[in-house]
Amino acid sequence: MMPLAMAGEAVGMIKKISGNGAHRQFIENMGFVPGAEVTIVSKNSDGMIVSIKGARIAINNDVALKIYI
């Protein structure tokens, strides 16, 4: 298990979301929930664009470090 920010693979299954109540709820409300498949579309030094549940979402590295695949 590793943070999404450190993933080298383009596709992974979300295992857990770390963080405290409000921040964790914000991440889960975007669709990042355990069991969901996430695909990394592109990455740069500030964050990444991912595809999850048919939507493309831009997330920064702080959020990507809280999503474990």
Secondary structure, DSSP 8 states (H G I E B T S, - for coil): --BGGG--SSEEE--EE-S-HHHHHHHHHTT--TT-EEEEEEE-SSEEEEEETTEEEEEEHHHHTTEE-
